[in-house]
Every structure is written in C-alpha cells, then in structure tokens.
C-alpha cells in the first residue's frame, strides 16, 4: 500500500502532509510532518498539483485558504476536531455582537467560518508573542480553547474573555496518574501542551507547542521524559531520539473504566487505504467558499505579520 501511494504521488505530482498526531504509518509515507499551520505554510512553497492533508477537517480548510489554486485532498471529510467543533461560527457571531468593543483572537484550531470572524489567528507557539503586541487596554475575546487562553492570561497578565471550548484529548489527562508517574520517576521532566488543564500544567516542567516539545526532547541531554500531549507525537520523538524513553500520561478513568489511550480518534481516521483512495480518485476535495476564504486569510496574514 505504501508503495502504491508513493507511485501515485509520482504520477500525479502530489505531496502528502501529515500532522504529528496521525498514525505512525501515515507519518512514514508523508513528505512533510508537522503541526497544522506549519504544514499549511509548507504547502504554499511546494511545486505540486495535488496536496493531501492527513489531519482533520480544519487543517484541510487552512491549507486550501493559503493555496487556493491547488487541489487539496483530505482522506476523510468526517475527521473533525472536538476543539474546532466547540466554537460554531453562528455562536461566535452572537457572542461578538454582545461584546462589540472586543477584538477576536482565535486559535488556529478553528473552522474557516470562525477564522472569517477573527481579527488575528494564533498558534500555541506564537500566542504569547502576538498577545504581547496588542495594546494593554485591548479588550480581547480568545477562543475556542479555554485551557490555552487561561495559560496565555497567566503568562501575559491579561484578562481575556475566554470561550469555553477544549480539546477532548488534552483536557482528559489524569492528574492522579501524572502525580504517580512523577513519584515513580523522580527527577524526570514533564512536558505538556498548553491545551492541557491548569492542574496538569502546574505539574509540568516544560509547556509548549507540539513542535516545541519535540525540539526540547531532541536538544535535552536527558534520556527520559513524561509526555502530556496526544500520543502520536511519540512516534516522531522516538524516531528523532531512538536512545530516549517517552512515558505518556494516561487519561482519567471514565465511569470506573480505566483507559490508557490518549489518542485522537479523529486523527486516527486517516489510514493508508483512505490516503490511497483519495489520491486515486482525487476525492474528497476540500473547498472553501471564496468570500469566506478572503475574510479568513486576513486573520492568518495578520498573525504571520506579527510572528
């Protein structure tokens, strides 16, 4: 299947992009691996007729917005995002109308329709830098991730109005399990994504974006790490640092049933079979209405100018 996929890429001048949270076999066949915005930016620089975005729906939208003249395929249109879904454009429009003196700062993990209502987009890696550049007296709505917004408030001294959304993976890590792991592994650093809840972040030594956590494990002389983010990144960490050990923090128990899985089921909807099928049939193809794309790209461009 991998050979067939690579052959189709050659025949059709196609490039495959994979998010860090996808299955290992998807990352293995990808031309580029990274977080959502970095992949979309990379897509603007490649000479290809077809771009295959192995991730979730909003990532395909962002790639299409930045590459309107290229064919953007996504293996499974049903691969959504609990965080993006927690903020519907119609709900945000009502909220904006209720706070007309506020500007909107939206996390990149949002739909194109939400980006179209946004003044500036941010990522987990540049959110602090961008917020620091806004006037101190600026009134800000930050969404949709409440945990990330709360963390940015704490490190910037702001009091942004936070949308109450969350990533279902990052918000369910078990504090009890983390404390036990720290007890069993004294001195081992805890690395956490800022989408995690505040009690998890309070127990962490390094807080950063997926890419930042990966880079830390590569540069650090330490040999063992406790990781509180989606477990797909462990594949790339292990590939970059084969001599190091990465210990994932498990999620909380649900209704008395323990679960050691900290995977995003939406990311796992990307399979080799679906990648092959979408390349073969050149479908499903991502489309973003022109008016929406024109409004959404301005918020992305402002972020790039401030980064």
FENRACOR-V687895 format. One record per backbone hydrogen bond with DSSP energy under -1.0 kcal/mol. NH is the residue of the N-H (numbers start at 1). CO is the residue of the C=O. If there is no record, write none. Layout:
# FENRACOR-V687895
NH & CO
NH & CO
This chain:
# FENRACOR-V687895
5 & 1
6 & 2
7 & 3
8 & 4
9 & 5
10 & 6
11 & 7
12 & 8
14 & 9
15 & 50
17 & 52
18 & 32
19 & 54
20 & 34
22 & 19
27 & 23
28 & 24
31 & 16
32 & 16
34 & 18
39 & 35
40 & 36
41 & 37
42 & 38
43 & 39
45 & 42
48 & 46
49 & 13
50 & 13
51 & 71
52 & 15
53 & 73
54 & 17
55 & 53
57 & 79
59 & 56
60 & 56
61 & 57
62 & 58
63 & 59
64 & 60
65 & 61
66 & 62
67 & 63
70 & 67
71 & 49
73 & 51
74 & 284
79 & 76
80 & 78
85 & 81
87 & 84
92 & 88
93 & 89
94 & 90
95 & 91
96 & 92
97 & 93
98 & 94
102 & 99
103 & 139
105 & 141
106 & 120
107 & 143
108 & 122
110 & 108
115 & 111
116 & 112
117 & 114
118 & 115
119 & 104
120 & 104
121 & 299
122 & 106
127 & 123
130 & 126
131 & 127
132 & 128
134 & 131
138 & 135
141 & 103
142 & 161
143 & 105
146 & 165
149 & 145
150 & 146
151 & 147
152 & 148
153 & 149
154 & 150
155 & 151
156 & 152
157 & 153
161 & 140
163 & 142
165 & 144
165 & 163
171 & 167
172 & 169
174 & 250
178 & 174
179 & 175
180 & 176
181 & 177
182 & 178
183 & 179
184 & 180
185 & 181
188 & 185
191 & 226
192 & 206
193 & 228
196 & 193
201 & 197
202 & 198
204 & 201
205 & 190
206 & 190
208 & 192
213 & 209
214 & 210
215 & 211
216 & 212
217 & 213
218 & 214
219 & 215
220 & 216
225 & 245
226 & 189
227 & 247
228 & 191
231 & 262
233 & 230
234 & 231
235 & 232
237 & 233
238 & 234
239 & 235
240 & 236
241 & 237
244 & 241
245 & 223
247 & 225
249 & 227
252 & 172
254 & 257
257 & 254
268 & 264
269 & 266
270 & 267
275 & 271
276 & 272
277 & 273
278 & 274
279 & 275
280 & 276
281 & 277
282 & 278
286 & 72
293 & 289
294 & 290
295 & 291
296 & 292
297 & 293
300 & 296
301 & 297
302 & 298
303 & 299
304 & 300
305 & 301
306 & 302
307 & 303
